[in-house]
Amino acid sequence: MKREAFRKLFETITALNHMHLTGMKKLESVASSTTEINEGIRLPDPPNPPRNIVASNATAGSVCLKWDPPIFLEEGKRYWYTLTFKTRFVT
C-alpha cells in the first residue's frame, strides 16, 4: 500500500474510533379525530447511542464495525441504526 493511501486509511480508522452520534431527537405525533379535539401523543425517547464502537479489517473499500448495544431500561426492545458513509477520494 502506498504511503499516502495508508495515511488516509489510518486517519479514517482513527475517525471511526472517535465517532459521535448526533441527530437523535425526541419525536412527537399528533392524533386527529373529527369528533374530538386534537391531542398530542408523546412517543418514547430515542435509545442511547451504541457503546464501544470498534473499527477493524479496514481496506480501501470496506471496514468492519462492531459495537455494544446501548443500555436499555426496557429489556426485550430492539432498535435499528442506519449507517451512512461517504467515499473519500485520495488525490
Biopython code that builds the backbone (N, CA, C, O; Angstrom):
import numpy as np
from Bio.PDB.StructureBuilder import StructureBuilder

atoms = [
    (1, "MET", "N", (0.851, -1.175, 0.000)),
    (1, "MET", "CA", (0.000, 0.000, 0.000)),
    (1, "MET", "C", (0.895, 1.237, 0.000)),
    (1, "MET", "O", (1.880, 1.304, 0.735)),
    (2, "LYS", "N", (0.544, 2.201, -0.824)),
    (2, "LYS", "CA", (1.337, 3.421, -0.884)),
    (2, "LYS", "C", (1.233, 4.185, 0.426)),
    (2, "LYS", "O", (0.235, 4.092, 1.141)),
    (3, "ARG", "N", (2.270, 4.933, 0.723)),
    (3, "ARG", "CA", (2.345, 5.651, 1.998)),
    (3, "ARG", "C", (1.160, 6.603, 2.207)),
    (3, "ARG", "O", (0.571, 6.623, 3.288)),
    (4, "GLU", "N", (0.807, 7.391, 1.186)),
    (4, "GLU", "CA", (-0.295, 8.350, 1.308)),
    (4, "GLU", "C", (-1.628, 7.633, 1.520)),
    (4, "GLU", "O", (-2.443, 8.066, 2.334)),
    (5, "ALA", "N", (-1.849, 6.549, 0.799)),
    (5, "ALA", "CA", (-3.090, 5.782, 0.971)),
    (5, "ALA", "C", (-3.158, 5.195, 2.373)),
    (5, "ALA", "O", (-4.225, 5.180, 2.987)),
    (6, "PHE", "N", (-2.031, 4.710, 2.886)),
    (6, "PHE", "CA", (-2.002, 4.154, 4.239)),
    (6, "PHE", "C", (-2.292, 5.245, 5.269)),
    (6, "PHE", "O", (-2.997, 4.997, 6.247)),
    (7, "ARG", "N", (-1.762, 6.432, 5.065)),
    (7, "ARG", "CA", (-2.013, 7.543, 5.983)),
    (7, "ARG", "C", (-3.499, 7.893, 6.008)),
    (7, "ARG", "O", (-4.068, 8.104, 7.079)),
    (8, "LYS", "N", (-4.132, 7.955, 4.829)),
    (8, "LYS", "CA", (-5.564, 8.262, 4.753)),
    (8, "LYS", "C", (-6.381, 7.172, 5.438)),
    (8, "LYS", "O", (-7.354, 7.469, 6.130)),
    (9, "LEU", "N", (-5.993, 5.916, 5.250)),
    (9, "LEU", "CA", (-6.686, 4.806, 5.893)),
    (9, "LEU", "C", (-6.570, 4.920, 7.406)),
    (9, "LEU", "O", (-7.549, 4.710, 8.121)),
    (10, "PHE", "N", (-5.378, 5.251, 7.900)),
    (10, "PHE", "CA", (-5.173, 5.413, 9.340)),
    (10, "PHE", "C", (-6.045, 6.546, 9.877)),
    (10, "PHE", "O", (-6.642, 6.412, 10.946)),
    (11, "GLU", "N", (-6.124, 7.660, 9.146)),
    (11, "GLU", "CA", (-6.971, 8.780, 9.572)),
    (11, "GLU", "C", (-8.431, 8.361, 9.633)),
    (11, "GLU", "O", (-9.149, 8.742, 10.557)),
    (12, "THR", "N", (-8.873, 7.578, 8.655)),
    (12, "THR", "CA", (-10.260, 7.120, 8.628)),
    (12, "THR", "C", (-10.558, 6.222, 9.812)),
    (12, "THR", "O", (-11.585, 6.388, 10.469)),
    (13, "ILE", "N", (-9.675, 5.271, 10.096)),
    (13, "ILE", "CA", (-9.883, 4.364, 11.223)),
    (13, "ILE", "C", (-9.865, 5.142, 12.526)),
    (13, "ILE", "O", (-10.669, 4.871, 13.418)),
    (14, "THR", "N", (-8.971, 6.094, 12.648)),
    (14, "THR", "CA", (-8.921, 6.924, 13.849)),
    (14, "THR", "C", (-10.234, 7.684, 14.013)),
    (14, "THR", "O", (-10.768, 7.769, 15.119)),
    (15, "ALA", "N", (-10.754, 8.233, 12.922)),
    (15, "ALA", "CA", (-12.025, 8.961, 12.981)),
    (15, "ALA", "C", (-13.160, 8.024, 13.380)),
    (15, "ALA", "O", (-14.033, 8.414, 14.154)),
    (16, "LEU", "N", (-13.162, 6.800, 12.867)),
    (16, "LEU", "CA", (-14.211, 5.846, 13.213)),
    (16, "LEU", "C", (-14.172, 5.482, 14.687)),
    (16, "LEU", "O", (-15.215, 5.233, 15.291)),
    (17, "ASN", "N", (-12.994, 5.448, 15.266)),
    (17, "ASN", "CA", (-12.877, 5.109, 16.680)),
    (17, "ASN", "C", (-13.275, 6.266, 17.585)),
    (17, "ASN", "O", (-13.362, 6.090, 18.800)),
    (18, "HIS", "N", (-13.517, 7.438, 17.022)),
    (18, "HIS", "CA", (-13.918, 8.601, 17.807)),
    (18, "HIS", "C", (-15.245, 9.153, 17.296)),
    (18, "HIS", "O", (-15.433, 10.369, 17.242)),
    (19, "MET", "N", (-16.165, 8.265, 16.920)),
    (19, "MET", "CA", (-17.452, 8.699, 16.395)),
    (19, "MET", "C", (-18.315, 9.311, 17.483)),
    (19, "MET", "O", (-18.271, 8.899, 18.643)),
    (20, "HIS", "N", (-19.083, 10.281, 17.094)),
    (20, "HIS", "CA", (-20.060, 10.896, 17.993)),
    (20, "HIS", "C", (-21.391, 10.888, 17.254)),
    (20, "HIS", "O", (-21.517, 11.510, 16.199)),
    (21, "LEU", "N", (-22.377, 10.195, 17.795)),
    (21, "LEU", "CA", (-23.667, 10.100, 17.135)),
    (21, "LEU", "C", (-24.523, 11.297, 17.518)),
    (21, "LEU", "O", (-24.648, 11.646, 18.692)),
    (22, "THR", "N", (-25.106, 11.912, 16.505)),
    (22, "THR", "CA", (-25.952, 13.075, 16.740)),
    (22, "THR", "C", (-27.278, 12.878, 16.021)),
    (22, "THR", "O", (-27.481, 11.883, 15.326)),
    (23, "GLY", "N", (-28.155, 13.816, 16.193)),
    (23, "GLY", "CA", (-29.422, 13.783, 15.464)),
    (23, "GLY", "C", (-30.461, 12.870, 16.086)),
    (23, "GLY", "O", (-31.493, 12.612, 15.466)),
    (24, "MET", "N", (-30.221, 12.372, 17.292)),
    (24, "MET", "CA", (-31.211, 11.519, 17.941)),
    (24, "MET", "C", (-32.122, 12.427, 18.751)),
    (24, "MET", "O", (-31.729, 12.952, 19.793)),
    (25, "LYS", "N", (-33.334, 12.604, 18.266)),
    (25, "LYS", "CA", (-34.250, 13.557, 18.875)),
    (25, "LYS", "C", (-35.517, 12.859, 19.353)),
    (25, "LYS", "O", (-35.875, 11.782, 18.876)),
    (26, "LYS", "N", (-36.180, 13.498, 20.304)),
    (26, "LYS", "CA", (-37.483, 13.015, 20.734)),
    (26, "LYS", "C", (-38.479, 13.280, 19.611)),
    (26, "LYS", "O", (-38.391, 14.289, 18.911)),
    (27, "LEU", "N", (-39.420, 12.369, 19.450)),
    (27, "LEU", "CA", (-40.419, 12.512, 18.400)),
    (27, "LEU", "C", (-41.769, 12.819, 19.014)),
    (27, "LEU", "O", (-42.078, 12.375, 20.119)),
    (28, "GLU", "N", (-42.566, 13.577, 18.296)),
    (28, "GLU", "CA", (-43.940, 13.817, 18.704)),
    (28, "GLU", "C", (-44.839, 13.612, 17.516)),
    (28, "GLU", "O", (-44.469, 13.917, 16.382)),
    (29, "SER", "N", (-46.011, 13.099, 17.773)),
    (29, "SER", "CA", (-47.004, 12.899, 16.734)),
    (29, "SER", "C", (-48.301, 13.527, 17.215)),
    (29, "SER", "O", (-48.522, 13.662, 18.418)),
    (30, "VAL", "N", (-49.134, 13.900, 16.305)),
    (30, "VAL", "CA", (-50.413, 14.494, 16.674)),
    (30, "VAL", "C", (-51.520, 13.576, 16.182)),
    (30, "VAL", "O", (-51.569, 13.228, 15.002)),
    (31, "ALA", "N", (-52.406, 13.185, 17.088)),
    (31, "ALA", "CA", (-53.557, 12.370, 16.719)),
    (31, "ALA", "C", (-54.699, 13.307, 16.361)),
    (31, "ALA", "O", (-54.932, 14.307, 17.041)),
    (32, "SER", "N", (-55.395, 12.984, 15.307)),
    (32, "SER", "CA", (-56.515, 13.838, 14.933)),
    (32, "SER", "C", (-57.783, 13.004, 14.818)),
    (32, "SER", "O", (-57.749, 11.827, 14.458)),
    (33, "SER", "N", (-58.860, 13.623, 15.121)),
    (33, "SER", "CA", (-60.156, 12.964, 15.041)),
    (33, "SER", "C", (-61.183, 14.028, 14.706)),
    (33, "SER", "O", (-61.036, 15.187, 15.094)),
    (34, "THR", "N", (-62.207, 13.642, 13.995)),
    (34, "THR", "CA", (-63.236, 14.617, 13.647)),
    (34, "THR", "C", (-64.190, 14.862, 14.800)),
    (34, "THR", "O", (-64.934, 15.843, 14.791)),
    (35, "THR", "N", (-64.180, 13.973, 15.804)),
    (35, "THR", "CA", (-65.142, 14.116, 16.892)),
    (35, "THR", "C", (-64.543, 14.688, 18.162)),
    (35, "THR", "O", (-65.284, 15.069, 19.067)),
    (36, "GLU", "N", (-63.237, 14.759, 18.255)),
    (36, "GLU", "CA", (-62.644, 15.303, 19.470)),
    (36, "GLU", "C", (-61.492, 16.240, 19.140)),
    (36, "GLU", "O", (-60.986, 16.254, 18.018)),
    (37, "ILE", "N", (-61.097, 17.003, 20.108)),
    (37, "ILE", "CA", (-60.014, 17.966, 19.932)),
    (37, "ILE", "C", (-58.700, 17.211, 19.746)),
    (37, "ILE", "O", (-58.467, 16.185, 20.385)),
    (38, "ASN", "N", (-57.845, 17.730, 18.866)),
    (38, "ASN", "CA", (-56.539, 17.097, 18.636)),
    (38, "ASN", "C", (-55.729, 17.069, 19.921)),
    (38, "ASN", "O", (-55.649, 18.066, 20.637)),
    (39, "GLU", "N", (-55.137, 15.939, 20.203)),
    (39, "GLU", "CA", (-54.273, 15.803, 21.371)),
    (39, "GLU", "C", (-52.903, 15.336, 20.906)),
    (39, "GLU", "O", (-52.793, 14.528, 19.984)),
    (40, "GLY", "N", (-51.874, 15.842, 21.538)),
    (40, "GLY", "CA", (-50.529, 15.386, 21.213)),
    (40, "GLY", "C", (-50.279, 14.016, 21.827)),
    (40, "GLY", "O", (-50.712, 13.739, 22.945)),
    (41, "ILE", "N", (-49.590, 13.179, 21.103)),
    (41, "ILE", "CA", (-49.197, 11.864, 21.609)),
    (41, "ILE", "C", (-47.694, 11.879, 21.766)),
    (41, "ILE", "O", (-46.973, 12.180, 20.814)),
    (42, "ARG", "N", (-47.218, 11.564, 22.935)),
    (42, "ARG", "CA", (-45.775, 11.560, 23.176)),
    (42, "ARG", "C", (-45.222, 10.174, 22.871)),
    (42, "ARG", "O", (-45.647, 9.179, 23.457)),
    (43, "LEU", "N", (-44.280, 10.128, 21.958)),
    (43, "LEU", "CA", (-43.616, 8.875, 21.611)),
    (43, "LEU", "C", (-42.441, 8.658, 22.552)),
    (43, "LEU", "O", (-41.957, 9.607, 23.168)),
    (44, "PRO", "N", (-41.975, 7.412, 22.670)),
    (44, "PRO", "CA", (-40.851, 7.153, 23.585)),
    (44, "PRO", "C", (-39.584, 7.885, 23.155)),
    (44, "PRO", "O", (-39.395, 8.201, 21.981)),
    (45, "ASP", "N", (-38.727, 8.144, 24.129)),
    (45, "ASP", "CA", (-37.440, 8.771, 23.845)),
    (45, "ASP", "C", (-36.607, 7.858, 22.960)),
    (45, "ASP", "O", (-36.751, 6.637, 23.029)),
    (46, "PRO", "N", (-35.737, 8.428, 22.126)),
    (46, "PRO", "CA", (-34.859, 7.578, 21.314)),
    (46, "PRO", "C", (-33.882, 6.840, 22.221)),
    (46, "PRO", "O", (-33.591, 7.300, 23.325)),
    (47, "PRO", "N", (-33.380, 5.710, 21.765)),
    (47, "PRO", "CA", (-32.429, 4.957, 22.593)),
    (47, "PRO", "C", (-31.097, 5.687, 22.681)),
    (47, "PRO", "O", (-30.798, 6.566, 21.872)),
    (48, "ASN", "N", (-30.317, 5.313, 23.661)),
    (48, "ASN", "CA", (-28.955, 5.834, 23.748)),
    (48, "ASN", "C", (-28.161, 5.311, 22.561)),
    (48, "ASN", "O", (-28.521, 4.282, 21.990)),
    (49, "PRO", "N", (-27.095, 5.994, 22.180)),
    (49, "PRO", "CA", (-26.286, 5.510, 21.054)),
    (49, "PRO", "C", (-25.546, 4.231, 21.426)),
    (49, "PRO", "O", (-25.380, 3.929, 22.608)),
    (50, "PRO", "N", (-25.101, 3.479, 20.421)),
    (50, "PRO", "CA", (-24.304, 2.283, 20.701)),
    (50, "PRO", "C", (-23.035, 2.654, 21.462)),
    (50, "PRO", "O", (-22.563, 3.788, 21.383)),
    (51, "ARG", "N", (-22.488, 1.688, 22.201)),
    (51, "ARG", "CA", (-21.286, 1.930, 23.002)),
    (51, "ARG", "C", (-20.106, 1.159, 22.415)),
    (51, "ARG", "O", (-20.284, 0.179, 21.692)),
    (52, "ASN", "N", (-18.918, 1.612, 22.735)),
    (52, "ASN", "CA", (-17.668, 0.909, 22.404)),
    (52, "ASN", "C", (-17.571, 0.556, 20.921)),
    (52, "ASN", "O", (-17.352, -0.603, 20.568)),
    (53, "ILE", "N", (-17.731, 1.546, 20.064)),
    (53, "ILE", "CA", (-17.635, 1.307, 18.622)),
    (53, "ILE", "C", (-16.185, 0.995, 18.268)),
    (53, "ILE", "O", (-15.269, 1.720, 18.656)),
    (54, "VAL", "N", (-15.991, -0.100, 17.520)),
    (54, "VAL", "CA", (-14.647, -0.529, 17.126)),
    (54, "VAL", "C", (-14.639, -0.758, 15.619)),
    (54, "VAL", "O", (-15.512, -1.443, 15.085)),
    (55, "ALA", "N", (-13.665, -0.193, 14.944)),
    (55, "ALA", "CA", (-13.475, -0.418, 13.513)),
    (55, "ALA", "C", (-12.320, -1.385, 13.330)),
    (55, "ALA", "O", (-11.283, -1.252, 13.980)),
    (56, "SER", "N", (-12.499, -2.368, 12.437)),
    (56, "SER", "CA", (-11.430, -3.336, 12.186)),
    (56, "SER", "C", (-11.466, -3.773, 10.727)),
    (56, "SER", "O", (-12.405, -3.464, 9.993)),
    (57, "ASN", "N", (-10.438, -4.490, 10.325)),
    (57, "ASN", "CA", (-10.322, -5.038, 8.966)),
    (57, "ASN", "C", (-10.581, -3.984, 7.894)),
    (57, "ASN", "O", (-11.269, -4.254, 6.909)),
    (58, "ALA", "N", (-10.044, -2.808, 8.079)),
    (58, "ALA", "CA", (-10.269, -1.727, 7.119)),
    (58, "ALA", "C", (-9.435, -1.940, 5.869)),
    (58, "ALA", "O", (-8.251, -2.268, 5.942)),
    (59, "THR", "N", (-10.066, -1.749, 4.733)),
    (59, "THR", "CA", (-9.379, -1.773, 3.446)),
    (59, "THR", "C", (-9.735, -0.477, 2.725)),
    (59, "THR", "O", (-10.420, 0.383, 3.277)),
    (60, "ALA", "N", (-9.270, -0.349, 1.505)),
    (60, "ALA", "CA", (-9.582, 0.857, 0.740)),
    (60, "ALA", "C", (-11.070, 0.944, 0.417)),
    (60, "ALA", "O", (-11.581, 2.037, 0.174)),
    (61, "GLY", "N", (-11.786, -0.204, 0.410)),
    (61, "GLY", "CA", (-13.201, -0.190, 0.043)),
    (61, "GLY", "C", (-14.172, -0.624, 1.117)),
    (61, "GLY", "O", (-15.382, -0.590, 0.890)),
    (62, "SER", "N", (-13.686, -1.034, 2.283)),
    (62, "SER", "CA", (-14.612, -1.502, 3.318)),
    (62, "SER", "C", (-13.992, -1.396, 4.704)),
    (62, "SER", "O", (-12.783, -1.220, 4.857)),
    (63, "VAL", "N", (-14.846, -1.507, 5.697)),
    (63, "VAL", "CA", (-14.403, -1.532, 7.088)),
    (63, "VAL", "C", (-15.448, -2.319, 7.873)),
    (63, "VAL", "O", (-16.638, -2.244, 7.568)),
    (64, "CYS", "N", (-15.021, -3.059, 8.863)),
    (64, "CYS", "CA", (-15.928, -3.824, 9.716)),
    (64, "CYS", "C", (-16.156, -3.026, 10.998)),
    (64, "CYS", "O", (-15.203, -2.659, 11.685)),
    (65, "LEU", "N", (-17.418, -2.762, 11.315)),
    (65, "LEU", "CA", (-17.760, -2.030, 12.532)),
    (65, "LEU", "C", (-18.446, -2.971, 13.510)),
    (65, "LEU", "O", (-19.282, -3.788, 13.122)),
    (66, "LYS", "N", (-18.085, -2.849, 14.776)),
    (66, "LYS", "CA", (-18.671, -3.664, 15.827)),
    (66, "LYS", "C", (-18.936, -2.759, 17.018)),
    (66, "LYS", "O", (-18.136, -1.867, 17.299)),
    (67, "TRP", "N", (-20.049, -2.970, 17.728)),
    (67, "TRP", "CA", (-20.342, -2.154, 18.891)),
    (67, "TRP", "C", (-21.175, -2.941, 19.884)),
    (67, "TRP", "O", (-21.768, -3.969, 19.557)),
    (68, "ASP", "N", (-21.202, -2.434, 21.095)),
    (68, "ASP", "CA", (-22.063, -2.989, 22.132)),
    (68, "ASP", "C", (-23.376, -2.223, 22.094)),
    (68, "ASP", "O", (-23.390, -1.019, 21.836)),
    (69, "PRO", "N", (-24.474, -2.914, 22.348)),
    (69, "PRO", "CA", (-25.756, -2.210, 22.331)),
    (69, "PRO", "C", (-25.852, -1.222, 23.481)),
    (69, "PRO", "O", (-25.151, -1.353, 24.484)),
    (70, "PRO", "N", (-26.722, -0.232, 23.330)),
    (70, "PRO", "CA", (-26.915, 0.706, 24.435)),
    (70, "PRO", "C", (-27.543, 0.000, 25.631)),
    (70, "PRO", "O", (-28.127, -1.076, 25.501)),
    (71, "ILE", "N", (-27.413, 0.614, 26.771)),
    (71, "ILE", "CA", (-28.027, 0.063, 27.974)),
    (71, "ILE", "C", (-29.501, 0.465, 27.958)),
    (71, "ILE", "O", (-29.832, 1.649, 27.913)),
    (72, "PHE", "N", (-30.373, -0.532, 27.996)),
    (72, "PHE", "CA", (-31.811, -0.271, 27.915)),
    (72, "PHE", "C", (-32.449, -0.319, 29.293)),
    (72, "PHE", "O", (-32.019, -1.067, 30.171)),
    (73, "LEU", "N", (-33.461, 0.476, 29.459)),
    (73, "LEU", "CA", (-34.276, 0.377, 30.662)),
    (73, "LEU", "C", (-35.344, -0.694, 30.476)),
    (73, "LEU", "O", (-35.722, -1.373, 31.431)),
    (74, "GLU", "N", (-35.828, -0.843, 29.251)),
    (74, "GLU", "CA", (-36.850, -1.840, 28.949)),
    (74, "GLU", "C", (-36.205, -2.972, 28.162)),
    (74, "GLU", "O", (-35.894, -2.812, 26.982)),
    (75, "GLU", "N", (-36.006, -4.095, 28.800)),
    (75, "GLU", "CA", (-35.387, -5.238, 28.129)),
    (75, "GLU", "C", (-36.336, -5.792, 27.067)),
    (75, "GLU", "O", (-37.556, -5.666, 27.177)),
    (76, "GLY", "N", (-35.770, -6.386, 26.070)),
    (76, "GLY", "CA", (-36.574, -7.015, 25.034)),
    (76, "GLY", "C", (-36.895, -6.117, 23.851)),
    (76, "GLY", "O", (-37.334, -6.609, 22.812)),
    (77, "LYS", "N", (-36.686, -4.814, 23.984)),
    (77, "LYS", "CA", (-36.928, -3.924, 22.849)),
    (77, "LYS", "C", (-35.752, -4.021, 21.895)),
    (77, "LYS", "O", (-34.612, -4.229, 22.310)),
    (78, "ARG", "N", (-36.042, -3.868, 20.613)),
    (78, "ARG", "CA", (-34.986, -3.877, 19.608)),
    (78, "ARG", "C", (-34.955, -2.525, 18.911)),
    (78, "ARG", "O", (-35.987, -1.897, 18.677)),
    (79, "TYR", "N", (-33.752, -2.102, 18.592)),
    (79, "TYR", "CA", (-33.566, -0.840, 17.888)),
    (79, "TYR", "C", (-32.692, -1.092, 16.671)),
    (79, "TYR", "O", (-31.826, -1.967, 16.684)),
    (80, "TRP", "N", (-32.928, -0.319, 15.620)),
    (80, "TRP", "CA", (-32.134, -0.420, 14.409)),
    (80, "TRP", "C", (-31.451, 0.911, 14.172)),
    (80, "TRP", "O", (-32.007, 1.976, 14.442)),
    (81, "TYR", "N", (-30.252, 0.828, 13.667)),
    (81, "TYR", "CA", (-29.486, 2.028, 13.349)),
    (81, "TYR", "C", (-29.174, 2.015, 11.866)),
    (81, "TYR", "O", (-28.928, 0.961, 11.281)),
    (82, "THR", "N", (-29.186, 3.174, 11.273)),
    (82, "THR", "CA", (-28.820, 3.313, 9.874)),
    (82, "THR", "C", (-27.418, 3.893, 9.814)),
    (82, "THR", "O", (-27.151, 4.961, 10.365)),
    (83, "LEU", "N", (-26.528, 3.183, 9.146)),
    (83, "LEU", "CA", (-25.151, 3.648, 8.983)),
    (83, "LEU", "C", (-25.028, 4.293, 7.616)),
    (83, "LEU", "O", (-25.428, 3.710, 6.609)),
    (84, "THR", "N", (-24.485, 5.477, 7.582)),
    (84, "THR", "CA", (-24.237, 6.141, 6.309)),
    (84, "THR", "C", (-22.747, 6.418, 6.190)),
    (84, "THR", "O", (-22.036, 6.528, 7.189)),
    (85, "PHE", "N", (-22.299, 6.528, 4.973)),
    (85, "PHE", "CA", (-20.881, 6.787, 4.750)),
    (85, "PHE", "C", (-20.733, 7.624, 3.500)),
    (85, "PHE", "O", (-21.646, 7.721, 2.679)),
    (86, "LYS", "N", (-19.577, 8.219, 3.373)),
    (86, "LYS", "CA", (-19.260, 8.888, 2.122)),
    (86, "LYS", "C", (-17.846, 8.494, 1.729)),
    (86, "LYS", "O", (-16.965, 8.328, 2.574)),
    (87, "THR", "N", (-17.657, 8.353, 0.453)),
    (87, "THR", "CA", (-16.372, 7.940, -0.078)),
    (87, "THR", "C", (-15.398, 9.104, -0.027)),
    (87, "THR", "O", (-15.740, 10.238, -0.364)),
    (88, "ARG", "N", (-14.188, 8.806, 0.396)),
    (88, "ARG", "CA", (-13.128, 9.812, 0.418)),
    (88, "ARG", "C", (-12.154, 9.502, -0.706)),
    (88, "ARG", "O", (-11.612, 8.400, -0.788)),
    (89, "PHE", "N", (-11.943, 10.461, -1.548)),
    (89, "PHE", "CA", (-11.027, 10.265, -2.663)),
    (89, "PHE", "C", (-9.639, 10.761, -2.281)),
    (89, "PHE", "O", (-9.488, 11.845, -1.717)),
    (90, "VAL", "N", (-8.643, 9.966, -2.590)),
    (90, "VAL", "CA", (-7.256, 10.353, -2.345)),
    (90, "VAL", "C", (-6.750, 11.038, -3.600)),
    (90, "VAL", "O", (-6.809, 10.471, -4.691)),
    (91, "THR", "N", (-6.248, 12.271, -3.445)),
    (91, "THR", "CA", (-5.749, 12.990, -4.628)),
    (91, "THR", "C", (-4.250, 13.112, -4.590)),
    (91, "THR", "O", (-3.654, 13.686, -5.502)),
]
sb = StructureBuilder()
sb.init_structure("model")
sb.init_model(0)
sb.init_chain("A")
sb.init_seg("    ")
for serial, (resi, resn, name, xyz) in enumerate(atoms, 1):
    if name == "N":
        sb.init_residue(resn, " ", resi, " ")
    sb.init_atom(name, np.array(xyz, "f"), 0.0, 1.0, " ", f" {name:<3s}", serial, name[0])
structure = sb.get_structure()
